[in-house]
Amino acid sequence: MEEKSKAERWFERWEKDRNQNKWKYYLVRGYIQWGLPVSIAIAISNFYFIPDYNMKAAVINLLGFIIVGILYGKWMWYSNEKRYQKYKDL
C-alpha cells in the first residue's frame, strides 16, 4: 500500500473541512484554535509585565482577538479554497 503524500492528505482534509459551515470553520480554526490561545497568552504576559493592566483591558483584548481570529479564519478558508481549486485542476 502506497503512502499518501502530504499534499494528498491536505487535499482530503480540506474536502472534508470545506463541506462544513463557513462560520463554524471561521470560529473553530480562526478564533478557538488561534485567537483564543494568543489572547490568553497576551493577557497573561500583560498581567505579568504591565503593572496597571486590569480585567477591563483583558476583556477588550479578548474581544479584539475574537474579531481578529474570525478574520484570520476567513482568510484561511479562502486561501485553502484557492489552493484546493489549483490542486484540483492539476
N, C-alpha and C positions, 0 to 999 in steps of 0.2 A: 504494500500500500504506500502510495506516494504522499509525502507530507506536503501540506498546502503552504504556499508562500505567504509572507506577511501581508502582501497586497491582497491576496485572495481571502485571507481571514478578515482583513479590514472590510473588503467588499461585502462579504456575507454578513458581518456585524452591522454595517451601515444599512443594508437592505432590511434587516430586522428593525433597526432604530428608526428608519425613515417612515415606517408604517405606523408609528405611534403618533399621538397628538403632538404638534409642534410646540405648543405651550408647555406641555409636560416635559418635553426634551429641554426647552429653554430653562425651566425651573430646576430639573434634576441635574443636568450636565453643567449648566451655567451657574446657577445660584448654589445649590446644595453641594455639588462636588468642587466648585471653585470659589464662589463668592463668600459663602459662609465660613469655610476654613480660613480664608485670607482675612476676613472681617474679624474673626475671633483672635487670630494671631496678632493683628494690628492693635486691637483693643487691649490685649494682654501686654504687649510691648509698650503701648502708650501709658497704661496704668503704672508700669514699672519705671519708665524713663521721664514721663511728664508729670510733675507733682500736682498740677491743678487739673489734670484730666479727670472727668467725672462721668457718672452714668448717663447724663444727658448727651454728652459728646459721644459716648459709646453707642447709644441708641441711634444718633444721627449717622454715625459711622456704619452701623448695621443697615439702616435704611438705604444709605448710599450704595452699599455693596449689593443690596437686593437689585437695585436698578442696573448697576454695572454688571452684575452676574447674569441677569436676564439678557442684557445686550451682548455679553460675551457668548452666551448660549445661542443667541440668534445668529451671531457671526459664525459660530462653529457649524450650525445647521447649514447655512448657505455655502460655506466653504467646503464642507463634506459633500454636499449635494453637487457642487461644481466638480469636485474630484471624482465623485461617483459617475456622473454623466460622461466625463472624459475617459474613465476606465472602461465604462460600459461600451463606449463606441469603438474600442480597440478591436 
